[in-house]
């Protein structure tokens, strides 16, 4: 039996047939090996008995305590957040428990214990996308968070919200930002919101790092909306610069605002054509659920056969 410890608070039963990483990885393991994968909650990990492998999305002290009874080579940790949200995922002491930690931020990747794992995105393409002339100006969809961690971008996000709320009635804010004049409510269907805007503020939760590129920029492109991106310093190694507006190219929010106002229909659709090419390219595939599953699956199969993994 391979055990998969579900994310904290998740219903393990909901993951079996999901089309995300959890459900897809389970199906691929069964297809390749015939070995069943059992999802359990993080509070049930004391029930694990004689595992072939244990795959986790969490690394709480309780989980580490329970997994300490098994060889670390049998335990994998999949991470989805940067250090600003989960600094515990970037602690080398995890290697006392986990033989492999799959991680996005390039500076922590060593190819032996910390394995490169791009943030898996749905790459959803919205339907019935409005024409340029029918789109609203600018939106931001994010949770209202704060952090004392170095290089956090919550402060930059708040600064941008304040500027655009005061600068234009064309800025709409979604998430738990009640009380701010530009707030339009919760984003229950972000794809059907984003497609109605020409531009979106797509700031990662953490900047000044390499490799962590989340769903934010891809969600925007899926709605044929031009993202104003701030986050990974090497973003253009993965996504062509023609697809987005790089916030680093401007000295202020006012400068970005004036630039966006000057973008006409022709220039806007030049961005969109670049996005369409990218979304169909091999470069975009590295951010799909399928690629994330394939990355982990190679190490799962190697662990079952007790042999090293060759180049991905």
N, C-alpha and C positions, 0 to 999 in steps of 0.2 A: 504494500500500500504506500502511495505517495500522499502525504498530507499537505494541504495548502491552508495556511492560517489567514483568514480573511482580514481585511482592513478593520480597524477598530470601529465598532458601532454598526458594521455591515451585517446583514442577514446572510449567513453562509449559503442557505438554500437558494437565494436569488442569483447566485453566481454560476451555477452549474451550466445554464444554457445562455449565459450572457454573451454578447458579441464583443466585449472588451477583452483585455489581456487575460483576465482570470478564466473565463469560459473558453476562450479560443485556445489558450495554452493547455487546458485540461483535455480538450478534444484532440489536439495534436499529439499529446503524450500518449493517449489511449490509442490513437490511430497508428502511431509509430511503434509502440511497445506492447500494447494490450494491458498495461498496468492501470488500475483504477486510481483516480485522484479524488480524495475526500476533502471537502471544505469543512473547516471547523472555525469557531470563533476564537478570538485571542484569549478568552477566558477559559477555553476548553483544552488548551494545549497540554495540560497535565494528563490528558487522556491518550496522548500519542504513545503507541506501543510498537516497538520494532519497525520503525519507518525505513523504507527504502531511501526516501528523500523527504525533506521538509522544506517547503517554499513559503516565505513569509512576506507580507507587506508592512509588518510592524516589527519594532525592535525594543519593546518595553523591557524594563528590568525583569518583570515576571516571565516574559517569553524567554529571555536569555537564561534565566534561572532554570526553566523547564527544559530548554534545549541543551543545556550544559552536559546532560547525561548521555548525549549522542555525539559521535564524531563530527567535528566541525565541517568536514568534507561532505557531510550529508545535508547540510543546512545552507539554503540560499536566501538572500534578502533582496527584494526588488524595491527600489526607491523611486518616488515620483516628485519629490520636492527639493528645492535648493536649500543651502544651509540657513538662509534667513528664516525659513519656516521649520525645518527639521535639522538643526545642527547635530543631533545625535546620530543621524545617518552618516555623518562624515568623520566619525570618531574611529580611529584605527583599533581601539579596543574591541570593536565589533568583531574583529577577526578572531577573537578568542571563542566566539560562538559560531560565526558564519564563515564557511570556506570561500564563498563568492558573494560579493555585494555589487549589485547592478546599479550604476549611478550615472547621472547625466553630466555633471560639471567636469569638464576635461581635466582640470588641474589636479583632480583627485584620482584620475584613472591611471592604473599601473599595468593593466592587461593581465595581471596574475590573480590578484584578490579583488581589486576594484575594477569591474568590467564596464566598458562604455555601454550605456543604455539610454537611447534617446527617448524623450518624453513622447509616449504614444498618443497620437491625435486621431480623431475620427475622420478628418479630411472631408467632412460633409460639404456638399455643394448645394446651396439653397435653390429652391425652385421659384419660378415666377418673379425673377429679380427685376425691380423697376428700372426704367430708363434713367439716365443721368439727370434729365430735367425734372424727374419725379422724385428724386431722392432728397432727403433732408441733408443737412450739412455735416454734423459731427456728433459722435456718441462715445461714451465710455461705459463698459460693462465690467464691473469689478466689485469684490467685497471691500468693505471698509475695515482695513486692518492697520496695525502699527507694529513696529518691532525696533528694538535697540541694536539689532545685529548690524555690523558694518556692511556698507554697500546696499542697504535696503533701498527700495525705490518707492515705498509707500509715501515718503515725504515729497518726492517729485510728483507723484500722482496727485497728491492733495494740492500741491502748488498749481498744477495744471488745471485741476477742477476749479479752483478759486479764480484763476485768470479767465478761463473760457466762460464761466458762469457770469462774470462781470462784463466780458467783452462782446458776447453775442447771444441773442435769443435762439440761435441755431444749434446750440449745444445741449444735448440731452444726456442725462446721467441715470444709470440703472444699477441697482444693488441696494445694500443697506445704508443708504446715504440720506435718510429722512431728515428734513429740515433745511436742506440746501435747495435754493430756488430752481436749479436746473433738474432736480430729481423727478423722474418720470415713473418710478415704481420698480418692481422686481422683474428680472429677465427670466421668465419661465420658459421661453423658447428663444434662445439667443440668436439662432440662425435666422429666424424670421424677423428679428429686430435689426440685426446688423445689415441685412440686405437693403434696408430702407435708408441707408446713409452713404454719403460719398466717402467719408473719412471716419476712422476710429482711432482713439488713443489706445495703443497696444503696448503697455509698459509691463515688463516682467516684474515679479516681486523682488528680484535681486539684479543688480547691475555689476559691472566690473568683474565679470566672470566669463569663462569660455565654455560654450557647449550647451548650456541649459537654455533651450528654446522650446517654450511650452505651446499650448494650443492657441494662445491669444492671437498671434499673428496669422496662424492658419485659419482660425475661425473667421477672421476678418476677410481674408482672401476668398474663403468659401462663399461669402456673400457679395463678392465683387465690390468690395469696399477697400479703399486704400488705407492701410494701417500706418500710423505714426508710431514707429517702433523704437523702444529703448530697452536694452537688456544685455544680451550676450555680445561681448566685444567682437566676436568672430562670426557674427550672424551672416555676413556676406560670403563666408566660406561655404555656406549651405543654401542660402536663399539669395537670388540675384538682386542687386541693389535697385534694379528697375521695377521691382515688385512693390516697393514700400517707400515711405518717407523716413529717412534716418534722422531721428531727433538730435543725434550728435552733430549733425551738420549745421545746426542753428544755435545762436547764442542765447536765445530767449523764446518763451512761448509766443510773444508778440511777433517775433520773426517767423515762426512756424505758421502762425495764424495768417499773416499777410501772404505767405507763400501758398497756402491752401486756397485762399480767396482768389488767387491769380490763376488757378488751374482751370482751364476751359474743358469743354467736352473732348476735344481731340487729345489733349494731354492726359486727361483722366483715363480714356480708353487705351492709351498707350500703356499705362500702368496695368490695366485689366488684362490686356493681351499678354503682357509679360507674366502676370499671375497664372493665366490659363496654361501657358507653356510650362511654367514651373510645376504646377499641380499635376501635370501628366509626366513629369520627368523622373528619372531614377533618384535625383536629389531629394525630391519630396517623399519618395517611398521609404526613406530612412526614418521618417517620422510617423509611419503608419503602425497600427496595431499589429499587422502581419509581420513587420520587420522586428518589432519588439519581441513578439512571440518567437520568431526564428532565432533571435539572439540568445534568448534564455534556453530554448529547446536544444540548441547545440551543446550547451554545457550540461543540461539534464541528461542527454543521451551519452555524453562522454563520461559523466559520473556513473551512470548505470553500467558502462563498459569499463570503467576505471582506466581511462586513457586520456591523455592531454588533448585539448581542443586545438585544431589547426586554424589558420587564419580565416576570419569571417569574410 
